[in-house]
Amino acid sequence: MTRKTRPISWIVAALKEFQTFPEGARSIFLTALTMAAEGGKSDIAKPMHGMGSGVMEIALPFKSDAFRVIFAVQLGDEIWVVHAFRKKSTQGIKTPKREIDLIKDRLKRLKEMSR
């Protein structure tokens, strides 16, 4: 039985931000997203707490920065990348509140669209 690879869709703003990431970081993220699309799970992807089930975060320390990509696996047939950002603070692992609010807002709009 072949498993169907799900399409990966991007919120435009998330894709724009993602395109500013260094090439090496992008390639690692794309590998992790492809694994998710194929029904697997990358070692660097973990559930994002407080966002409901099916919302995953890929956290990548890369050179001197930390990058994050947030995606939802339970929205229709697609995997949705809802946010990508460079985490400025190296202090602590907590995601800044403005990023959390942005993710929640984008998830809400996607859920409304997919009804």
Secondary structure, DSSP 8 states (H G I E B T S, - for coil): -------EEE-HHHHHHHTTS-HHHHHHHHHHHHHHHTT---TTEEE-TTS-TTEEEEEEEETTEEEEEEEEEEETTEEEEEEEEEE---SSS---HHHHHHHHHHHHHHHHHT-
